[in-house]
Each structure stands twice: as structure tokens, then as C-alpha cells.
Amino acid sequence: MRAYFAPCGIGLGHVGRNVPIARKLLEKKVHVTFSTYREGTSYIRQEKLPVVEAPPIGFQVKPDGTIDFKQTAVNPGPFISTFTLLKQVNAEIRFMASFEPDVVISDSRISPLLAARCLQIPRICVLNQFQVIIPRRRRLLRLARFADFITLALVGKMWTSGNTVLIPDFPPPYTICTGNLNIPKSYRKRVKLIGPILQTRPEELDSKERLRQELKLPIGKPTIFVPISGPRMERAFLTKIMKKILLEFPEDYEIVMSLGEPGATSKQFHQRNVTVYDWIPNRFEYLKACDLVVARAGHGTMTQCMCYGKPMILVPTPSHTEQLSNAAQAMKLGLAKIVLQEDLSKERLLKKVRQVFDEKMCERLERVQKEVAQYDGLENAVAAVLEVARR
């Protein structure tokens, strides 16, 4: 059996949740390969898995990491975007024809689904955002609503047409991406909420106390883990301002920060109570050992925190409607605090940190962790891949 993975290569969240599925399939003697681009390619090569590089696609970003929808609409523009999509479809057809897969798993990419449909290969679509929502501006509100309608009608049809759709999130009431799942009734029968896809589950690791000793973290002091994630341009601004803020934090807290650069394992620097790494390969050990996570509002990071019972302080990417919706849902559930990037300062962040510990949010997360522990997205995803391939 052969499985062809085609995750979105912008950032590491999409490729990161496909790698554990591929490794589980390898254990079952299934041949796997990847097709992706940009940061995704570097990550797959680091994981020593076979990969082919697809034509890249992306969006324009402002210096502060904000997604620039206006510039994206102009450059590359609709003509070049369509041309790039066709280039991707053509490349995927060539890659698939060479690999001859029994099933194609596309994570948030339309071109592999179209290519697999042309070749009549069974396909699975992995998603946590069913519809792209344009940021609202009062003077362009009607246009944004019209654009939302068009994307829901066209893109929704492409996600579901003949495909099995897997959402790596919890069932209600703990669905984090619920604000991004405006799924018409006609599509819902193909959609399954399977639970988060974790590379390492918390019960597979040593105890929190043992991990702290192994990682040389102080036992009696709260540890804050700051994993910076997302595309490189989106990370740059937050990394710069966050490092400055954390270096001024009181020594009451131990802080470990990862800059999210795959391939780099060396410690960047250690100053007082702050340690900054370019990349942390044992991310889940730090996640279990810490007391609080400060991060972007990426879907993968948030669902991982819930599985590990960790409270969050979230700094959503400005104008990133998916992250803003994710963060709002987590705050509604009482699992997170939000600091908008434009309001980010040492005083505001420190105030939120103290609120998390004063309000005993950690205890609430421990209860949620027990409730969501039953959902194993990895096992469910592997079972779905095998079922679709055999069918």
C-alpha cells in the first residue's frame, strides 16, 4: 500500500500533524512520500522522510506579521494565483503518476485533491478551517460578506467533493476551531471530528517532576514555555518584541523560548531566568514540564495544550481571522487569556501571567485534560487512511 501526503507548507502546523500519521503507516509497512513547499519541505527533510517540492504558494505579510489581504489580492493577483494553482496541479499529477499511491492525504491544499481526482485516486482532506474568512472592515463589509459566500460555495465544494474530510479537533463543547467550521448541511456527512493528532501523548512521557529534573528546570518556580510558531515572516516581529519583554520579566518565573527554526538544535543564549533556543526537538517534554504556554493562537499549539492540561496566553496574528476565532473560543471555554499584538508589553503580559495563576486556570485545564484524553486523533486518522485506501 502507498500513501501520498500533501500538506500545506506555510508554517509547520500542517506538516507537523501529518508526520506522525506517516510514521504510524510506516510501522504497518505502508510506503509513504510527501509533497509540500517552503518551510514544510525543510521540516520533512529534517524528519528524514521522502519529499518532493511542489511550486510554492503564499500570501503577502506586513512588517508586523499582519497578513496583507490587499497586497495579496494585487500581488500575485488572480491571474498569477490561478496560474500557480494550475502549476501545482500539474506538478501533483506528475508526482502521483510516478509514486502510484493508493490514497492521497491533502492537508489544507486544493491542488492535490484536484490532481488525485483527475487520476481517480481515493483522497482524504485534513482541515481545521473549512472557510477562509476575510477580515472585516466597516467600509468593505458588504464586499467581505460576498467574498465569504463565494469562498464557502467554491472552496467548500472542493474540500468535500468525493473526499473524506477529517477535522483534527475535539467534538463539542471543546471544539477550538468551531468558528471556522461554517459547513453547509449538504457537506457535513463527509466531515468527521477525530481529535488532535499528537506526535507524543502526555502519558507516553515521564512525570512532570522527572522531566523538570532531566531538562534542568527549577522545581519550585513556575515555568513558562514560549514556542513561537507560524510562517517565518509572521514569526519575526513577535520574536523580536517577545524576547525584549521576557528578558525584563521578574526572576519569579523560569522562561524557555523556542524560535521555531527547524534544523537548528543549539542553544541560542541563556540570561538570568530566560533560555532561548532556535529549535526544540523535544517540544512535548517541555510542554509537559511547564506550567503555562505563551504562543500564537495556532490550532495545533492550542489543541496540544489542552491535551497536556496547560493554560495559555495567546497572541493571535493581527488580521488572522482563524487565529482570532480560535483564541476567542479558548477564552470562552476558560482555557486562555488573550493579549493582542498591538497591546503587547511587559506590564500587560505580566498581568495576564499573574491572572492565570491567581485564577487557578491550571486546575481547570487538568479537568479538561481528563475529559479530552479519550480522543486519539492519530489512531483515528491512521484508521481512516487505511479504510479509504482499501475501499
DRENDREN-790291 format. One record per residue (C-alpha): residue number from 1; chain; x, y, z. Coordinates in pm, 1 decimal. Layout:
SITE   nr  kette         x         y         z
SITE  NUM      A         X         Y         Z
...
This chain:
SITE   nr  kette         x         y         z
SITE    1      A       0.0       0.0       0.0
SITE    2      A     117.7     353.5     -80.0
SITE    3      A      12.8     679.0      90.5
SITE    4      A      85.5    1022.4     -57.1
SITE    5      A      86.1    1316.7     187.2
SITE    6      A      41.3    1671.8      53.0
SITE    7      A      28.5    1917.4     347.0
SITE    8      A      31.8    2296.3     323.3
SITE    9      A     392.6    2413.5     357.3
SITE   10      A     324.2    2755.5     512.1
SITE   11      A     448.8    2726.3     871.3
SITE   12      A     492.1    2387.9    1039.5
SITE   13      A     147.7    2309.1    1180.8
SITE   14      A      15.6    2120.4     879.5
SITE   15      A     325.5    1911.4     808.3
SITE   16      A     373.0    1859.5    1181.9
SITE   17      A      44.5    1673.5    1221.4
SITE   18      A      97.2    1463.5     908.0
SITE   19      A     439.2    1328.9    1009.8
SITE   20      A     306.4    1110.8    1298.3
SITE   21      A      39.7     965.1    1065.5
SITE   22      A     310.5     877.6     813.1
SITE   23      A     529.4     717.4    1080.9
SITE   24      A     240.8     502.8    1206.7
SITE   25      A     175.1     388.7     849.4
SITE   26      A     543.5     306.6     802.4
SITE   27      A     514.1      75.1    1103.3
SITE   28      A     236.3    -104.2     912.8
SITE   29      A     465.0    -147.5     607.8
SITE   30      A     289.4     125.5     408.4
SITE   31      A     511.4     319.6     166.8
SITE   32      A     479.6     696.4     215.3
SITE   33      A     601.2    1012.8      45.6
SITE   34      A     537.7    1385.6      90.7
SITE   35      A     472.5    1676.8    -142.9
SITE   36      A     497.4    2024.1       8.5
SITE   37      A     683.1    2356.8     -19.4
SITE   38      A     851.0    2642.5     172.1
SITE   39      A     905.4    2571.0     546.1
SITE   40      A     724.8    2239.7     509.0
SITE   41      A     997.0    2099.7     282.4
SITE   42      A    1274.4    2177.4     534.6
SITE   43      A    1078.6    2013.6     813.7
SITE   44      A    1009.0    1692.8     621.5
SITE   45      A    1375.6    1666.0     520.8
SITE   46      A    1475.1    1713.6     883.7
SITE   47      A    1242.0    1425.7     973.4
SITE   48      A    1425.9    1213.4     710.9
SITE   49      A    1109.5    1129.4     519.9
SITE   50      A    1087.5    1124.3     136.3
SITE   51      A     962.9    1452.0      -9.8
SITE   52      A     919.6    1625.2    -344.6
SITE   53      A     898.8    2003.9    -361.7
SITE   54      A     579.9    2148.8    -509.8
SITE   55      A     553.5    2502.0    -657.6
SITE   56      A     518.2    2740.0    -360.4
SITE   57      A     211.3    2944.3    -285.0
SITE   58      A     155.4    3201.4      -9.8
SITE   59      A      36.8    3549.2      83.8
SITE   60      A     181.3    3894.8     143.9
SITE   61      A     276.9    3990.2     500.0
SITE   62      A     331.1    4334.7     656.1
SITE   63      A     642.9    4405.1     870.4
SITE   64      A     446.2    4339.9    1192.1
SITE   65      A     340.9    3991.9    1072.1
SITE   66      A     -10.3    4100.3     971.5
SITE   67      A    -149.9    3922.5     666.4
SITE   68      A    -188.6    4186.6     394.1
SITE   69      A    -503.6    4080.5     206.9
SITE   70      A    -499.8    4391.3     -13.9
SITE   71      A    -144.2    4331.3    -139.2
SITE   72      A    -212.3    3958.0    -171.2
SITE   73      A    -509.3    4038.3    -394.8
SITE   74      A    -287.9    4262.5    -610.6
SITE   75      A      35.7    4060.4    -597.0
SITE   76      A      25.9    3784.2    -710.2
SITE   77      A    -326.8    3876.6    -820.3
SITE   78      A    -599.5    3647.0    -955.9
SITE   79      A    -427.5    3566.9   -1288.0
SITE   80      A     -92.1    3463.8   -1139.3
SITE   81      A    -265.1    3285.1    -847.5
SITE   82      A    -467.1    3078.4   -1094.6
SITE   83      A    -151.4    3006.6   -1292.6
SITE   84      A      28.5    2895.8    -972.5
SITE   85      A    -262.8    2669.7    -880.1
SITE   86      A    -250.7    2508.7   -1225.0
SITE   87      A     127.1    2465.7   -1188.3
SITE   88      A      68.3    2292.2    -855.9
SITE   89      A    -199.5    2063.6   -1000.7
SITE   90      A      26.8    1973.6   -1293.5
SITE   91      A     319.1    1901.9   -1058.6
SITE   92      A      99.3    1689.2    -830.1
SITE   93      A     -26.5    1484.9   -1125.2
SITE   94      A     334.8    1411.6   -1225.2
SITE   95      A     438.2    1324.8    -868.2
SITE   96      A     135.9    1097.9    -814.2
SITE   97      A     174.8     926.0   -1150.1
SITE   98      A     533.4     844.1   -1054.3
SITE   99      A     456.9     727.1    -697.5
SITE  100      A     125.0     548.3    -782.3
SITE  101      A     -42.5     597.8    -441.5
SITE  102      A    -346.6     407.2    -316.6
SITE  103      A    -461.7     711.3    -119.6
SITE  104      A    -382.2    1084.8    -118.4
SITE  105      A    -393.0    1280.4     210.1
SITE  106      A    -412.0    1655.0     146.2
SITE  107      A    -386.5    1891.0     441.7
SITE  108      A    -543.0    2231.5     360.8
SITE  109      A    -437.1    2217.4      -6.6
SITE  110      A    -675.5    2206.9    -300.5
SITE  111      A    -429.0    2122.4    -581.1
SITE  112      A    -352.7    1764.9    -459.8
SITE  113      A    -726.3    1695.0    -431.2
SITE  114      A    -783.5    1811.5    -789.0
SITE  115      A    -485.3    1609.3    -914.1
SITE  116      A    -598.9    1294.8    -731.7
SITE  117      A    -947.8    1338.9    -870.9
SITE  118      A    -806.2    1359.9   -1224.8
SITE  119      A    -618.8    1033.7   -1162.6
SITE  120      A    -917.7     872.8    -983.3
SITE  121      A    -721.5     812.5    -662.6
SITE  122      A    -910.6     793.9    -329.2
SITE  123      A    -844.9    1104.2    -120.0
SITE  124      A    -865.6    1240.4     232.8
SITE  125      A    -876.6    1609.4     317.4
SITE  126      A    -743.6    1720.4     659.8
SITE  127      A    -873.0    2063.1     768.3
SITE  128      A    -920.0    2290.7    1064.5
SITE  129      A   -1053.9    2585.6     862.9
SITE  130      A   -1338.9    2498.0     629.6
SITE  131      A   -1385.6    2853.0     504.8
SITE  132      A   -1140.1    3139.2     459.0
SITE  133      A   -1295.6    3445.1     626.3
SITE  134      A   -1187.4    3788.7     502.2
SITE  135      A   -1110.0    4038.1     785.7
SITE  136      A   -1398.5    4279.3     835.9
SITE  137      A   -1366.3    4649.5     758.8
SITE  138      A   -1671.2    4868.6     800.2
SITE  139      A   -1638.4    5034.5     462.0
SITE  140      A   -1585.7    4697.8     290.6
SITE  141      A   -1825.9    4491.5     499.3
SITE  142      A   -2062.2    4404.6     213.7
SITE  143      A   -1772.3    4304.9     -11.8
SITE  144      A   -1622.3    4086.1     264.6
SITE  145      A   -1954.0    3907.7     315.7
SITE  146      A   -1986.5    3846.8     -57.3
SITE  147      A   -1629.2    3711.5     -69.9
SITE  148      A   -1707.8    3481.7     225.4
SITE  149      A   -2012.6    3346.6      40.5
SITE  150      A   -1810.2    3278.7    -275.1
SITE  151      A   -1528.0    3103.1     -89.5
SITE  152      A   -1773.5    2891.0     110.3
SITE  153      A   -1954.3    2782.6    -206.4
SITE  154      A   -1648.2    2716.1    -422.9
SITE  155      A   -1379.5    2611.2    -176.2
SITE  156      A   -1623.7    2411.3      36.7
SITE  157      A   -1722.2    2212.5    -271.4
SITE  158      A   -1356.6    2139.5    -349.5
SITE  159      A   -1283.4    2026.6       7.8
SITE  160      A   -1570.4    1778.6      16.0
SITE  161      A   -1633.8    1663.3    -341.8
SITE  162      A   -1572.0    1289.5    -328.3
SITE  163      A   -1335.3    1331.1     -32.3
SITE  164      A   -1334.7    1210.3     326.5
SITE  165      A   -1279.2    1522.1     542.3
SITE  166      A   -1103.5    1486.1     879.7
SITE  167      A   -1105.9    1770.9    1135.2
SITE  168      A    -827.3    1716.1    1396.8
SITE  169      A   -1021.4    1876.6    1679.2
SITE  170      A   -1238.1    1777.3    1975.8
SITE  171      A   -1613.8    1724.7    1949.9
SITE  172      A   -1834.3    1989.8    2118.8
SITE  173      A   -1815.3    2159.6    2361.8
SITE  174      A   -1436.0    2168.3    2331.9
SITE  175      A   -1405.4    2226.9    1955.7
SITE  176      A   -1140.5    2500.1    1923.2
SITE  177      A   -1191.6    2572.8    1551.3
SITE  178      A   -1572.0    2586.8    1579.2
SITE  179      A   -1576.0    2947.0    1448.9
SITE  180      A   -1402.7    2830.0    1130.4
SITE  181      A   -1637.0    2538.7    1059.4
SITE  182      A   -1928.7    2703.6     884.3
SITE  183      A   -2011.3    2381.0     697.1
SITE  184      A   -2332.1    2366.7     488.5
SITE  185      A   -2557.9    2070.4     569.0
SITE  186      A   -2502.9    1915.0     226.1
SITE  187      A   -2130.7    1873.5     305.9
SITE  188      A   -2148.8    1760.4     669.5
SITE  189      A   -2196.9    1386.7     605.7
SITE  190      A   -1839.2    1365.4     474.4
SITE  191      A   -1685.7    1551.4     771.4
SITE  192      A   -1552.4    1382.0    1087.8
SITE  193      A   -1412.1    1537.1    1406.8
SITE  194      A   -1136.3    1290.3    1503.0
SITE  195      A    -944.5    1461.9    1785.7
SITE  196      A    -599.6    1627.1    1771.6
SITE  197      A    -313.5    1443.8    1601.7
SITE  198      A     -28.4    1428.6    1854.8
SITE  199      A     321.8    1305.7    1783.5
SITE  200      A     362.7    1225.7    2154.8
SITE  201      A      81.2    1180.5    2405.0
SITE  202      A     135.5    1300.5    2765.0
SITE  203      A     105.4     951.0    2913.3
SITE  204      A     398.6     836.1    2697.0
SITE  205      A     637.6    1072.0    2880.4
SITE  206      A     789.1    1072.3    3229.6
SITE  207      A     619.8    1260.1    3510.5
SITE  208      A     633.0    1640.1    3519.1
SITE  209      A     874.2    1634.3    3814.2
SITE  210      A    1109.4    1385.2    3646.7
SITE  211      A    1107.7    1585.1    3322.1
SITE  212      A    1195.0    1904.6    3510.3
SITE  213      A    1498.4    1731.8    3657.0
SITE  214      A    1606.5    1598.2    3317.5
SITE  215      A    1557.2    1938.9    3149.1
SITE  216      A    1730.5    2118.8    3440.8
SITE  217      A    1427.4    2332.5    3517.1
SITE  218      A    1375.1    2458.4    3875.2
SITE  219      A    1125.2    2253.1    4073.9
SITE  220      A     974.1    2525.1    4292.6
SITE  221      A     935.4    2802.4    4034.3
SITE  222      A     663.4    2836.5    3763.4
SITE  223      A     797.6    2762.8    3415.2
SITE  224      A     661.9    2949.6    3110.6
SITE  225      A     708.3    2783.7    2771.6
SITE  226      A     706.0    3018.7    2470.9
SITE  227      A     702.9    2820.8    2141.7
SITE  228      A     695.1    3072.3    1855.0
SITE  229      A     523.3    2916.8    1553.0
SITE  230      A     390.8    3013.3    1211.0
SITE  231      A     547.9    3126.1     881.1
SITE  232      A     889.6    3293.8     912.2
SITE  233      A     765.3    3643.9     825.2
SITE  234      A     481.9    3619.7    1079.0
SITE  235      A     724.0    3497.4    1348.2
SITE  236      A     987.3    3767.7    1300.9
SITE  237      A     804.3    4063.1    1457.5
SITE  238      A     667.1    3865.2    1753.4
SITE  239      A    1006.7    3703.8    1818.8
SITE  240      A    1178.3    4042.3    1839.9
SITE  241      A     929.0    4205.0    2075.6
SITE  242      A     875.0    3890.4    2287.5
SITE  243      A    1248.4    3840.9    2353.7
SITE  244      A    1278.0    4201.4    2472.9
SITE  245      A     977.1    4163.1    2705.5
SITE  246      A    1079.1    3827.1    2852.7
SITE  247      A    1433.8    3939.8    2928.4
SITE  248      A    1278.3    4203.5    3157.1
SITE  249      A    1048.3    3954.5    3333.6
SITE  250      A    1097.6    3905.8    3710.8
SITE  251      A    1305.5    3606.3    3818.9
SITE  252      A     995.2    3460.9    3988.6
SITE  253      A     940.3    3274.5    3660.2
SITE  254      A    1162.4    3041.1    3456.8
SITE  255      A    1117.8    3100.7    3082.3
SITE  256      A    1203.3    2873.0    2789.3
SITE  257      A    1152.7    3012.3    2439.1
SITE  258      A    1175.9    2836.1    2101.8
SITE  259      A    1215.6    3046.4    1786.6
SITE  260      A    1065.9    2772.9    1566.0
SITE  261      A    1359.8    2731.6    1324.2
SITE  262      A    1371.0    2363.0    1219.3
SITE  263      A    1714.5    2211.3    1174.2
SITE  264      A    1880.1    2423.3    1444.9
SITE  265      A    1928.0    2248.7    1781.0
SITE  266      A    2190.1    2464.9    1954.2
SITE  267      A    2102.9    2684.7    2249.8
SITE  268      A    2096.0    3046.9    2134.4
SITE  269      A    2156.2    3207.1    2471.5
SITE  270      A    2079.4    3192.7    2843.1
SITE  271      A    2042.0    3507.2    3052.8
SITE  272      A    1921.0    3509.0    3412.5
SITE  273      A    1590.7    3317.3    3405.2
SITE  274      A    1545.7    3310.4    3024.2
SITE  275      A    1672.2    3041.5    2785.4
SITE  276      A    1617.8    3085.1    2411.1
SITE  277      A    1659.4    2803.6    2156.7
SITE  278      A    1645.7    2825.5    1779.1
SITE  279      A    1463.2    2491.2    1777.0
SITE  280      A    1348.3    2243.2    2041.2
SITE  281      A    1319.3    1887.7    1903.4
SITE  282      A    1176.5    1754.2    2233.1
SITE  283      A     894.1    2007.6    2233.6
SITE  284      A     645.8    1778.7    2409.7
SITE  285      A     879.7    1724.8    2705.9
SITE  286      A     887.5    2099.9    2766.9
SITE  287      A     510.8    2116.9    2713.8
SITE  288      A     451.6    1861.4    2988.5
SITE  289      A     715.1    2012.0    3219.9
SITE  290      A     588.7    2372.1    3200.2
SITE  291      A     308.2    2546.7    3391.1
SITE  292      A     195.8    2796.9    3126.8
SITE  293      A     226.0    2840.8    2749.3
SITE  294      A     254.6    3179.7    2574.9
SITE  295      A     206.4    3139.8    2199.3
SITE  296      A      30.1    3234.8    1879.8
SITE  297      A    -328.0    3109.4    1851.7
SITE  298      A    -240.1    2833.1    1606.0
SITE  299      A    -479.5    2539.7    1606.3
SITE  300      A    -212.1    2274.2    1663.0
SITE  301      A     -47.2    2450.9    1956.6
SITE  302      A    -380.3    2513.8    2127.5
SITE  303      A    -513.6    2158.2    2099.3
SITE  304      A    -177.1    2024.5    2220.0
SITE  305      A    -200.7    2247.9    2527.4
SITE  306      A    -547.8    2112.3    2601.4
SITE  307      A    -426.5    1752.8    2572.1
SITE  308      A    -140.8    1833.6    2811.8
SITE  309      A    -358.6    2035.7    3050.3
SITE  310      A    -170.2    2365.4    3007.8
SITE  311      A    -326.1    2713.1    3035.6
SITE  312      A    -246.5    2956.7    2754.5
SITE  313      A    -179.6    3323.3    2695.1
SITE  314      A    -245.0    3376.5    2325.6
SITE  315      A    -112.9    3648.3    2094.6
SITE  316      A    -307.5    3599.7    1767.0
SITE  317      A    -151.2    3717.1    1442.9
SITE  318      A    -320.9    4050.8    1357.4
SITE  319      A    -594.7    4022.3    1089.0
SITE  320      A    -559.9    3641.4    1100.1
SITE  321      A    -928.9    3557.8    1131.3
SITE  322      A    -868.6    3187.7    1203.2
SITE  323      A    -636.1    3260.6    1496.8
SITE  324      A    -862.3    3533.4    1632.5
SITE  325      A   -1155.2    3290.5    1625.6
SITE  326      A    -950.2    3012.1    1788.9
SITE  327      A    -836.6    3246.0    2066.2
SITE  328      A   -1189.8    3372.2    2130.6
SITE  329      A   -1316.7    3014.7    2163.9
SITE  330      A   -1040.7    2918.7    2409.6
SITE  331      A   -1111.4    3227.2    2620.4
SITE  332      A   -1485.1    3146.5    2614.7
SITE  333      A   -1405.8    2797.8    2747.8
SITE  334      A   -1193.6    2949.7    3024.9
SITE  335      A    -872.1    2792.8    2895.9
SITE  336      A    -677.7    3100.6    2784.9
SITE  337      A    -613.3    3471.9    2816.4
SITE  338      A    -561.9    3693.7    2510.5
SITE  339      A    -313.9    3976.7    2452.7
SITE  340      A    -348.8    4147.6    2115.7
SITE  341      A     -14.5    4204.8    1944.6
SITE  342      A     -71.2    4582.0    1925.7
SITE  343      A    -120.9    4587.4    2305.1
SITE  344      A     172.7    4359.7    2388.6
SITE  345      A     400.2    4497.3    2661.5
SITE  346      A     584.4    4367.4    2967.7
SITE  347      A     319.4    4511.3    3200.7
SITE  348      A      21.4    4364.2    3014.2
SITE  349      A     181.6    4022.5    2965.0
SITE  350      A     293.5    4001.0    3327.4
SITE  351      A     -56.9    4096.6    3441.6
SITE  352      A    -206.9    3812.8    3232.3
SITE  353      A      50.5    3565.0    3368.4
SITE  354      A     -41.4    3653.6    3726.8
SITE  355      A    -412.9    3627.0    3645.0
SITE  356      A    -363.0    3274.0    3508.1
SITE  357      A    -203.6    3156.7    3833.7
SITE  358      A    -432.8    3359.5    4063.9
SITE  359      A    -747.9    3224.5    3895.5
SITE  360      A    -622.9    2864.6    3918.4
SITE  361      A    -668.0    2812.6    3545.7
SITE  362      A    -419.5    2523.7    3567.7
SITE  363      A    -667.0    2324.9    3780.4
SITE  364      A    -944.3    2388.2    3525.6
SITE  365      A    -719.5    2265.9    3244.6
SITE  366      A    -640.4    1947.9    3437.4
SITE  367      A   -1013.1    1868.0    3446.7
SITE  368      A   -1047.9    1942.1    3074.0
SITE  369      A    -743.3    1725.4    3003.0
SITE  370      A    -912.4    1425.4    3163.8
SITE  371      A   -1225.9    1478.8    2956.4
SITE  372      A   -1046.9    1512.4    2620.9
SITE  373      A    -794.8    1230.1    2681.3
SITE  374      A   -1033.0     980.9    2517.8
SITE  375      A    -991.7    1137.0    2171.1
SITE  376      A    -693.1     993.3    1984.7
SITE  377      A    -677.3    1178.0    1653.4
SITE  378      A    -365.8     990.2    1542.3
SITE  379      A    -524.2     647.1    1569.1
SITE  380      A    -845.1     773.3    1408.7
SITE  381      A    -652.9     932.2    1119.2
SITE  382      A    -448.8     615.7    1054.2
SITE  383      A    -765.5     404.9    1058.0
SITE  384      A    -933.7     644.1     811.3
SITE  385      A    -633.8     634.3     573.7
SITE  386      A    -627.4     252.6     571.7
SITE  387      A   -1004.2     231.2     526.5
SITE  388      A   -1012.2     476.3     233.1
SITE  389      A    -711.7     309.7      65.9
SITE  390      A    -867.6     -36.7      87.3
SITE  391      A   -1207.9      88.1     -22.7
